[in-house]
Amino acid sequence: MPRKKLNTITSPFAFGISDMNDLSRDATYVIKWNAPLAIQWMEGIAGRFLSEYEKEVYNKSVTKINNYLDHLEKMRYYDKKEVWGALAPARLSELF
């Protein structure tokens, strides 16, 4: 009898230790399909940086995400309810 496949969704924060650089870079791609989730990821990792390089990567990702959202809002096919659902549109701020 074949083993049952587990369909659990694991959050990247569940492991405790994750590569912050990869997670912030991945959020720049996730923003295109699920904006609230990408914003949640970025806000979740904002205070967990140890080096200046990680802050640089985070700030570059924040810039890309904010630029994408600004550009998206100017498009004629933009539907606020489809992108954000019941949430208010949000932007990220850089770390200094």
N, C-alpha and C positions, 0 to 999 in steps of 0.2 A: 504494500500500500504506500503510495507516495506521501511524502511529508507535506503538511499544510504550510503554505507560504504565509509569512507574517506580513500584514499590510499596515504596520504601525508607522506613523509619521514621526520622525525624530527631529526635534529642534536642534539647530547647530549649537545652541547654548546648553543643551542637556549634558554634553560631555565635560563641561567645566574648562577644558583646555582645547582651544581650537586656534587655528592659524588666523589671526585677525586680518592679516593682509589679504588672504584669499577670500575671507568672508566679506570684507568691504568691497573687494573687486567684484565678487559675485552679486552683491546688491545692486551694482550698476546695470547688470543684465536682468535681474529680477524686477526692477522698477518698470520695465516695459510690459510685464504681464500681471504684476500684483504690486501696485504702488504702496498700499498700506503695510504689506509684509516687509518690503524693502526698507521702508522708513523705520519700522519696528526693529529690524535687524541692526540698522545703523545706530539707532538710539540705544540699543542694548549693548553695543560694543564701545560706545563713546568713552566711557570712563575706565576701560580696561587696558589701556596702552601702557607699555613700559619704556619704549624707546621713541626717539624723535622720528626715526624712519617710519614707524607704524603710524604716527600722527600725520606724516606727510602723505602716506598712501590713503589714509582716511580722508584728509582734506581734499585730495585729488578726486576721490570718489564722490565726496559731497558736492564738489563743483560740477562734476559730470551729471549727477542726479538732478541737481537744481536746474542746470541748463536744459536737460531733457524735459523736465516738467514745465519750464517756462516756454519752451518750444512747442510742447504738446498742447498747451492751452491756446496757442495762436492758430492751431489747425482747425479747419472747418468741421472736421469729423469728431472733434473732441466732445465727449459727453462726460460731464463731471460726475454724474451719478454712476455711470459705468466704471469709471476709473476708481473713484473713492467710495462708492456705496453711500452709507449713511454718515461717514466720517467727513470732517471738514478737510479741505486740501491743506497739506502741510509742506514745509520746507525744512531743510537741515541747516545747522550753523556749523561753521568750521571750528576746530579746536586750536587754541593758541598756547 
